[in-house]
Amino acid sequence: MNHPQQVRYLLRLDDACPTMDLNAWTRIEALLDRHGVSPLVAVIPDNRDPTLCRAPADPDFWARVRTWRDRGWELALHGHHHLKLTREAGLVPFNRASEFAGLPLGLQRSKLAAGLTVFRTEGLEPRLFVAPWHSLDHVTLAALRQVTPIRCISDGLALRPFSRCGFRWLPQQTWTPTPRTWGFWTICLHPDNLGPRDLEALDSFLHEHSAAVLGSLDELLTGALPSSRGPLDYALGALILARRARERGKHAR
């Protein structure tokens, strides 16, 4: 199926770690391979989050990550321990929980350096950063600049990738594979939480729209990007934040 260039999708898979649900990840790997789609994978370098301990630690986890890299999947540094250390929302105010925002520069530097060391010990070099719970602050950006070569963030609310504070931002605005008419949309999925109906929905979406899913981030990581967001970008951000606030209100009742 032909797709107009005004709409592009990036598929992001979060919370890859040795204690992930291996069967769930194997199923989504097979689905993506069938459609020829290469996602961005947010890999936790040293998971300590008990909610993500879905199975005994897989001794072959990092070998699996290397096969993802070799198949063209993009890798992102997904925090350090994936633990909630503060209640700061940070620059992307989705959640009042963070592993980084609100912490001093020295501690953020050491956490990022330790996480990157894990990757490099395994022969891997992540090109993007994904903050747990979407929460990072200006100190996080300073720490990234000082101790890593990473200059791209997968997050933010906009209709197109943009530059801000010396970083490239690939906006992440949706958690379901919903067709759009224009814009750049990162679809964030957590494979551990996907049931049969979720996989069916993703399969159907990719059957119709895989040609519009980015297969490589090289151009976005190296080419020029707009330096600011426009009125439509801010309007989209306000709409998404309002919707998430309503959803949290419903769950709190």
Residue frames relative to the residue before (quaternion, step in Angstrom):
aa qw qx qy qz dx dy dz
M 1.0000 0.0000 0.0000 0.0000 0.00 0.00 0.00
N 0.3951 -0.7161 0.5234 0.2391 3.57 -0.95 0.84
H 0.1296 -0.7908 0.5962 0.0483 3.56 -1.04 0.80
P 0.4521 -0.6651 0.5080 0.3085 3.58 -0.89 0.81
Q 0.5446 -0.6553 0.4205 0.3119 3.57 -1.01 0.80
Q 0.5603 0.6254 -0.4080 0.3583 3.61 1.17 -0.28
V 0.7367 0.2934 -0.2446 0.5580 3.63 1.18 -0.05
R 0.0599 0.7688 -0.6333 0.0651 3.55 -0.93 1.00
Y 0.2037 -0.7740 0.5919 0.0952 3.52 -1.18 0.71
L 0.1263 -0.7250 0.6688 0.1055 3.52 -1.29 0.58
L 0.2340 -0.7686 0.5813 0.1285 3.57 -0.80 1.00
R 0.0635 -0.8052 0.5896 -0.0007 3.57 -0.75 1.08
L 0.1588 -0.7708 0.6133 0.0668 3.56 -0.94 0.96
D 0.1873 -0.8297 0.5222 0.0619 3.57 -0.63 1.14
D 0.8434 0.2975 -0.2058 0.3973 3.48 -1.48 0.40
A 0.2390 0.7407 -0.5788 0.2432 3.57 0.92 0.85
C 0.2246 0.7493 -0.5907 0.1981 3.57 -0.83 1.03
P 0.6934 -0.5034 0.2950 0.4228 3.64 -1.14 0.38
T 0.7380 0.4061 -0.2391 0.4830 3.63 1.08 -0.60
M 0.3439 0.7363 -0.5119 0.2785 3.60 1.17 0.47
D 0.5868 -0.5451 0.4576 0.3863 3.55 -1.34 0.25
L 0.3155 -0.8026 0.4755 0.1740 3.56 -0.10 1.29
N 0.6385 0.5285 -0.3386 0.4453 3.58 0.99 -0.75
A 0.6439 0.5219 -0.3219 0.4576 3.58 0.99 -0.84
W 0.6855 0.4735 -0.2907 0.4705 3.58 0.91 -0.87
T 0.6147 0.5383 -0.3504 0.4578 3.60 1.06 -0.67
R 0.6430 0.5239 -0.3266 0.4532 3.58 1.00 -0.79
I 0.7057 0.4412 -0.2903 0.4723 3.59 0.84 -0.88
E 0.5699 0.5672 -0.3873 0.4511 3.62 1.11 -0.53
A 0.6698 0.5007 -0.2991 0.4596 3.57 0.88 -0.96
L 0.6432 0.5254 -0.3209 0.4552 3.58 1.00 -0.83
L 0.6877 0.4769 -0.2873 0.4660 3.58 0.87 -0.93
D 0.6270 0.5261 -0.3411 0.4624 3.59 1.01 -0.74
R 0.6327 0.5485 -0.3322 0.4341 3.56 1.00 -0.81
H 0.7451 0.3724 -0.2071 0.5131 3.58 1.09 -0.73
G 0.4505 -0.7107 0.4395 0.3144 3.60 1.26 -0.02
V 0.4431 0.6962 -0.4438 0.3493 3.58 1.11 0.70
S 0.1629 -0.7702 0.6115 0.0796 3.57 -0.96 0.95
P 0.2010 -0.8207 0.5248 0.1034 3.62 -0.44 1.14
L 0.4596 -0.5541 0.5842 0.3749 3.47 -1.46 -0.18
V 0.1226 -0.8026 0.5817 0.0497 3.59 -0.82 0.97
A 0.2575 -0.7532 0.5910 0.1307 3.55 -0.81 1.10
V 0.0914 -0.8304 0.5494 -0.0153 3.56 -0.33 1.32
I 0.3181 -0.7319 0.5751 0.1798 3.57 -0.82 1.04
P 0.3829 -0.7687 0.4516 0.2419 3.64 -0.49 1.07
D 0.8074 0.0079 0.0333 0.5891 3.62 0.98 -0.76
N 0.1268 -0.8586 0.4920 0.0681 3.56 0.44 1.21
R 0.0205 -0.7755 0.6310 -0.0021 3.56 -1.02 0.95
D 0.4766 0.6775 -0.4300 0.3591 3.60 1.30 0.09
P 0.3588 -0.7704 0.4760 0.2262 3.63 -0.39 1.16
T 0.6055 0.5682 -0.3693 0.4173 3.62 1.11 -0.50
L 0.6993 0.4363 -0.2685 0.4985 3.58 1.23 -0.31
C 0.5026 0.6100 -0.4443 0.4219 3.56 1.25 0.35
R 0.0240 0.8503 -0.5202 0.0755 3.55 0.29 1.31
A 0.7932 0.0762 -0.0075 0.6041 3.58 1.24 -0.38
P 0.6417 -0.4752 0.3922 0.4567 3.61 -1.21 0.19
A 0.6079 -0.5829 0.3945 0.3676 3.55 -1.09 0.74
D 0.3582 -0.7381 0.5410 0.1852 3.54 -0.89 1.04
P 0.3622 -0.7587 0.4921 0.2257 3.64 -0.50 1.09
D 0.7012 0.4442 -0.2607 0.4930 3.59 1.22 -0.41
F 0.2890 0.8036 -0.4909 0.1723 3.60 1.24 0.24
W 0.7284 0.4424 -0.2720 0.4470 3.60 0.69 -1.03
A 0.5764 0.5416 -0.3827 0.4775 3.58 1.16 -0.44
R 0.6254 0.5284 -0.3276 0.4715 3.57 1.07 -0.72
V 0.6356 0.5197 -0.3290 0.4665 3.58 0.98 -0.83
R 0.6469 0.5115 -0.3283 0.4606 3.59 0.97 -0.75
T 0.6257 0.5079 -0.3539 0.4748 3.60 1.05 -0.61
W 0.5928 0.5436 -0.3721 0.4633 3.61 1.09 -0.62
R 0.6532 0.5123 -0.3160 0.4594 3.56 0.87 -0.93
D 0.6877 0.4955 -0.2891 0.4449 3.56 0.87 -0.96
R 0.6693 0.4733 -0.2924 0.4924 3.60 1.21 -0.46
G 0.6201 -0.5814 0.3348 0.4066 3.58 1.26 0.10
W 0.4369 0.6702 -0.4838 0.3549 3.58 1.21 0.22
E 0.3760 -0.7176 0.5421 0.2230 3.58 -1.03 0.82
L 0.2415 -0.7865 0.5571 0.1129 3.58 -1.01 0.85
A 0.1140 -0.7807 0.6122 0.0518 3.54 -1.10 0.78
L 0.4513 -0.6437 0.5516 0.2787 3.53 -1.19 0.69
H 0.1117 -0.8235 0.5559 0.0215 3.58 -0.40 1.23
G 0.7987 -0.2670 0.1251 0.5246 3.52 0.34 1.31
H 0.5614 -0.5704 0.4704 0.3718 3.53 -1.18 -0.70
H 0.8225 0.0435 0.0087 0.5670 3.61 0.35 -1.25
H 0.3286 -0.7478 0.4981 0.2910 3.63 1.26 -0.27
L 0.4294 0.6678 -0.4816 0.3712 3.55 0.82 1.11
K 0.4337 -0.6740 0.5324 0.2723 3.56 -1.11 0.73
L 0.0501 -0.8359 0.5460 -0.0246 3.56 -0.38 1.28
T 0.7812 0.1309 -0.0958 0.6029 3.60 1.21 -0.37
R 0.4129 -0.6744 0.5439 0.2808 3.55 -1.35 0.08
E 0.3681 0.7371 -0.4788 0.3032 3.57 1.15 0.65
A 0.3930 -0.7244 0.5178 0.2295 3.59 -0.97 0.88
G 0.3123 -0.7870 0.4839 0.2213 3.58 1.10 -0.60
L 0.7966 -0.3433 0.2396 0.4361 3.53 -1.30 -0.41
V 0.7342 0.2735 -0.1812 0.5944 3.60 1.20 -0.46
P 0.1669 -0.8835 0.4304 0.0793 3.58 0.23 1.29
F 0.1520 0.7958 -0.5649 0.1567 3.56 0.60 1.16
N 0.8269 0.0747 0.0378 0.5561 3.57 0.85 -1.03
R 0.3417 -0.7013 0.5803 0.2339 3.55 -1.14 0.63
A 0.5561 0.5218 -0.4307 0.4827 3.50 0.53 1.29
S 0.1083 0.8174 -0.5561 0.1048 3.56 -0.87 0.88
E 0.3612 -0.6807 0.5881 0.2456 3.50 -1.31 0.48
F 0.7787 0.3352 -0.1459 0.5099 3.58 1.25 -0.40
A 0.6861 0.5136 -0.3198 0.4041 3.61 0.62 -1.10
G 0.7822 0.3024 -0.2506 0.4837 3.54 -0.89 1.02
L 0.6104 0.5374 -0.3596 0.4574 3.58 1.24 -0.23
P 0.5706 -0.6015 0.4218 0.3670 3.64 -1.11 0.54
L 0.6914 -0.5131 0.3280 0.3888 3.52 -1.24 0.57
G 0.6600 0.5310 -0.3280 0.4181 3.60 0.84 -0.92
L 0.6782 0.4766 -0.2987 0.4730 3.58 0.92 -0.85
Q 0.6450 0.5042 -0.3330 0.4679 3.60 0.96 -0.77
R 0.6166 0.5445 -0.3380 0.4574 3.58 1.00 -0.79
S 0.6991 0.4776 -0.2878 0.4475 3.59 0.79 -1.01
K 0.6436 0.5166 -0.3334 0.4558 3.61 1.01 -0.73
L 0.6763 0.4817 -0.2994 0.4700 3.58 0.91 -0.88
A 0.6440 0.5199 -0.3234 0.4587 3.58 0.97 -0.82
A 0.6562 0.5076 -0.3119 0.4630 3.58 0.97 -0.85
G 0.6527 0.5129 -0.3166 0.4590 3.58 0.96 -0.84
L 0.6650 0.4968 -0.3044 0.4672 3.58 0.95 -0.87
T 0.6104 0.5579 -0.3510 0.4392 3.59 1.05 -0.71
V 0.6130 0.5406 -0.3499 0.4577 3.59 1.03 -0.77
F 0.6531 0.5075 -0.3150 0.4654 3.58 0.87 -0.91
R 0.7140 0.4703 -0.2743 0.4402 3.57 0.75 -1.03
T 0.5843 0.5625 -0.3657 0.4565 3.58 1.12 -0.59
E 0.7127 0.4184 -0.2306 0.5137 3.56 1.16 -0.67
G 0.5637 -0.6406 0.3734 0.3638 3.59 1.25 0.26
L 0.5719 0.5930 -0.3547 0.4421 3.57 1.24 0.53
E 0.1192 -0.7860 0.6047 0.0491 3.57 -1.12 0.69
P 0.2092 -0.8022 0.5459 0.1217 3.61 -0.15 1.22
R 0.2855 -0.7786 0.5387 0.1490 3.57 -1.03 0.80
L 0.7527 0.2987 -0.1843 0.5569 3.60 1.26 -0.16
F 0.2789 -0.7210 0.6059 0.1878 3.52 -1.35 0.36
V 0.0696 -0.7561 0.6503 0.0236 3.54 -1.07 0.89
A 0.2663 -0.7826 0.5434 0.1463 3.58 -0.50 1.15
P 0.4865 -0.6324 0.5026 0.3328 3.62 -0.90 0.79
W 0.8402 0.0962 -0.1335 0.5167 3.55 -1.01 0.93
H 0.5615 -0.6474 0.3596 0.3692 3.60 1.21 0.57
S 0.5956 0.6337 -0.3322 0.3651 3.60 1.23 0.03
L 0.2342 0.7116 -0.6311 0.2012 3.51 -0.68 1.26
D 0.2293 -0.7794 0.5673 0.1344 3.57 -1.16 0.47
H 0.7380 -0.3937 0.2800 0.4712 3.58 -1.27 -0.12
V 0.5958 0.5514 -0.3646 0.4562 3.59 1.13 -0.54
T 0.6108 0.5416 -0.3460 0.4624 3.60 1.05 -0.73
L 0.6528 0.5076 -0.3170 0.4645 3.57 0.95 -0.85
A 0.6408 0.5138 -0.3252 0.4687 3.58 0.98 -0.81
A 0.6576 0.5084 -0.3079 0.4630 3.58 0.97 -0.86
L 0.6255 0.5290 -0.3364 0.4645 3.59 0.99 -0.79
R 0.6569 0.5122 -0.3121 0.4568 3.58 0.95 -0.88
Q 0.7229 0.4840 -0.2544 0.4225 3.56 0.93 -0.88
V 0.8313 0.2372 -0.0997 0.4927 3.62 0.91 -0.79
T 0.7512 0.2828 -0.2113 0.5577 3.61 1.23 0.06
P 0.4610 -0.6474 0.5153 0.3206 3.59 -1.28 0.26
I 0.4395 0.7167 -0.4466 0.3061 3.60 1.29 -0.03
R 0.0167 0.8037 -0.5930 0.0452 3.55 -0.85 1.02
C 0.6598 0.4546 -0.3178 0.5070 3.57 1.17 0.53
I 0.1648 -0.7806 0.6010 0.0473 3.55 -0.96 1.02
S 0.2302 -0.7282 0.6243 0.1642 3.57 -0.96 0.85
D 0.5660 0.5375 -0.4399 0.4441 3.54 -0.08 1.36
G 0.5462 0.6182 -0.4590 0.3299 3.53 -1.32 0.07
L 0.3516 -0.7335 0.5528 0.1808 3.53 -1.27 0.52
A 0.3584 0.6901 -0.5478 0.3087 3.54 -0.43 1.25
L 0.4930 -0.6479 0.4960 0.3020 3.53 -1.35 0.13
R 0.7684 0.1812 -0.1196 0.6020 3.56 1.30 0.03
P 0.5799 -0.5466 0.4501 0.4029 3.59 -1.19 0.37
F 0.0298 -0.8095 0.5858 -0.0261 3.57 -1.09 0.72
S 0.4173 -0.6735 0.5460 0.2723 3.55 -1.33 0.21
R 0.1301 0.7748 -0.6090 0.1093 3.56 -1.03 0.83
C 0.8592 0.0366 -0.0515 0.5077 3.56 -0.95 0.94
G 0.6997 -0.4840 0.2713 0.4502 3.56 1.07 0.72
F 0.6667 0.4581 -0.2996 0.5060 3.60 1.27 0.22
R 0.4005 -0.6418 0.5902 0.2816 3.51 -1.30 0.47
W 0.1435 -0.7872 0.5972 0.0552 3.57 -0.89 0.94
L 0.1334 -0.7506 0.6433 0.0702 3.54 -0.85 1.03
P 0.3523 -0.7930 0.4443 0.2228 3.60 -0.10 1.26
Q 0.1437 -0.7627 0.6271 0.0667 3.54 -1.18 0.73
Q 0.0209 0.8730 -0.4754 0.1072 3.53 -0.22 1.33
T 0.8050 0.2383 -0.1109 0.5318 3.62 1.12 -0.31
W 0.2677 -0.7718 0.5653 0.1146 3.53 -1.24 0.63
T 0.6930 0.3704 -0.2734 0.5548 3.56 1.26 0.34
P 0.4778 -0.6717 0.4787 0.3023 3.63 -1.04 0.67
T 0.1342 0.8098 -0.5459 0.1678 3.54 0.26 1.34
P 0.4442 -0.6954 0.4854 0.2889 3.63 -0.76 0.92
R 0.1279 -0.7718 0.6206 0.0543 3.55 -1.09 0.82
T 0.4853 -0.6788 0.4696 0.2887 3.57 -1.22 0.36
W 0.7939 -0.0764 0.0440 0.6016 3.60 1.14 -0.51
G 0.6018 0.5624 -0.4250 0.3753 3.53 -1.31 0.32
F 0.4449 -0.6354 0.5592 0.2927 3.53 -1.43 0.01
W 0.0215 -0.8319 0.5514 -0.0585 3.57 -0.56 1.18
T 0.1689 -0.7518 0.6290 0.1028 3.55 -0.83 1.03
I 0.1984 -0.7690 0.6030 0.0749 3.53 -0.75 1.16
C 0.1394 -0.8152 0.5605 0.0427 3.56 -0.42 1.24
L 0.0178 -0.8010 0.5972 -0.0379 3.56 -0.72 1.13
H 0.2358 -0.7316 0.6210 0.1536 3.55 -1.21 0.62
P 0.3413 -0.7964 0.4514 0.2135 3.63 -0.02 1.23
D 0.5992 0.5790 -0.3685 0.4122 3.62 1.04 -0.67
N 0.7514 0.4068 -0.2037 0.4779 3.58 1.12 -0.67
L 0.5314 0.6505 -0.4058 0.3602 3.60 1.22 0.00
G 0.2142 -0.7739 0.5859 0.1093 3.54 -0.84 1.05
P 0.7589 -0.3793 0.2583 0.4621 3.60 -1.27 0.01
R 0.6667 0.4949 -0.3177 0.4580 3.61 0.92 -0.81
D 0.6217 0.5335 -0.3424 0.4600 3.60 1.07 -0.71
L 0.6681 0.4903 -0.3036 0.4701 3.57 0.95 -0.84
E 0.6175 0.5328 -0.3422 0.4666 3.58 1.06 -0.71
A 0.6526 0.5095 -0.3141 0.4645 3.58 0.98 -0.85
L 0.6561 0.4962 -0.3115 0.4756 3.59 0.98 -0.82
D 0.6278 0.5385 -0.3286 0.4561 3.57 0.97 -0.84
S 0.6702 0.4950 -0.2920 0.4696 3.59 0.92 -0.94
F 0.6437 0.5274 -0.3176 0.4546 3.57 0.97 -0.89
L 0.7041 0.4613 -0.2751 0.4645 3.57 0.82 -0.98
H 0.5740 0.5810 -0.3783 0.4357 3.59 1.11 -0.58
E 0.7448 0.3966 -0.2034 0.4966 3.56 1.02 -0.84
H 0.8375 0.2625 -0.0659 0.4747 3.58 0.96 -0.86
S 0.3478 0.7706 -0.4936 0.2038 3.64 1.16 0.12
A 0.6018 0.5760 -0.3666 0.4143 3.61 1.10 -0.57
A 0.6944 0.4534 -0.2681 0.4902 3.58 1.21 -0.47
V 0.5505 0.5940 -0.3999 0.4292 3.60 1.30 -0.01
L 0.4786 -0.6829 0.4733 0.2837 3.58 -0.81 1.00
G 0.2430 -0.7771 0.5643 0.1367 3.55 -0.93 0.90
S 0.7822 0.1177 -0.0666 0.6082 3.57 1.28 -0.31
L 0.3151 -0.7520 0.5513 0.1765 3.55 -1.12 0.72
D 0.3295 0.7921 -0.4770 0.1910 3.58 1.26 0.04
E 0.6860 0.4884 -0.3020 0.4468 3.59 0.82 -0.95
L 0.6757 0.4885 -0.2999 0.4636 3.58 0.97 -0.82
L 0.6862 0.4915 -0.2890 0.4516 3.58 1.07 -0.66
T 0.7777 0.3318 -0.1740 0.5048 3.57 1.18 -0.43
G 0.6647 0.5259 -0.3105 0.4304 3.62 1.11 -0.53
A 0.6387 -0.5202 0.4051 0.3966 3.54 -1.35 0.18
L 0.1165 -0.7779 0.6151 0.0550 3.55 -1.10 0.78
P 0.6061 -0.5277 0.4225 0.4191 3.60 -1.17 0.42
S 0.4203 -0.7418 0.4728 0.2227 3.58 -0.97 0.84
S 0.7931 0.1841 -0.1192 0.5683 3.59 1.21 -0.11
R 0.4510 -0.6569 0.5288 0.2923 3.52 -1.32 0.28
G 0.3794 -0.7367 0.5218 0.2025 3.55 -1.17 0.65
P 0.7646 -0.3761 0.2558 0.4567 3.60 -1.30 -0.01
L 0.6546 0.5111 -0.3290 0.4494 3.60 0.96 -0.78
D 0.6172 0.5420 -0.3440 0.4549 3.58 1.08 -0.70
Y 0.6829 0.4703 -0.2895 0.4783 3.59 0.90 -0.89
A 0.6258 0.5304 -0.3419 0.4584 3.59 1.06 -0.69
L 0.6333 0.5168 -0.3280 0.4735 3.57 1.00 -0.80
G 0.6519 0.5265 -0.3168 0.4444 3.57 0.91 -0.90
A 0.6547 0.5071 -0.3093 0.4675 3.58 0.94 -0.88
L 0.6509 0.5233 -0.3154 0.4505 3.59 0.98 -0.83
I 0.6766 0.4881 -0.2978 0.4641 3.58 0.90 -0.92
L 0.6592 0.5034 -0.3166 0.4603 3.59 0.91 -0.85
A 0.6454 0.5102 -0.3247 0.4666 3.60 0.99 -0.80
R 0.6492 0.5174 -0.3204 0.4562 3.58 0.97 -0.80
R 0.6697 0.4889 -0.3063 0.4676 3.58 0.92 -0.86
A 0.6136 0.5372 -0.3483 0.4622 3.59 1.08 -0.67
R 0.6475 0.5051 -0.3214 0.4714 3.59 0.98 -0.78
E 0.6500 0.5205 -0.3201 0.4518 3.57 0.99 -0.81
R 0.6461 0.5016 -0.3208 0.4776 3.59 1.01 -0.79
G 0.6236 0.5459 -0.3341 0.4489 3.58 1.06 -0.75
K 0.6541 0.5099 -0.3126 0.4631 3.58 0.98 -0.82
H 0.6810 0.4908 -0.2903 0.4594 3.57 0.95 -0.88
A 0.6525 0.5323 -0.3160 0.4371 3.59 1.15 -0.56
R 0.5889 0.6022 -0.3712 0.3908 3.60 1.20 -0.34
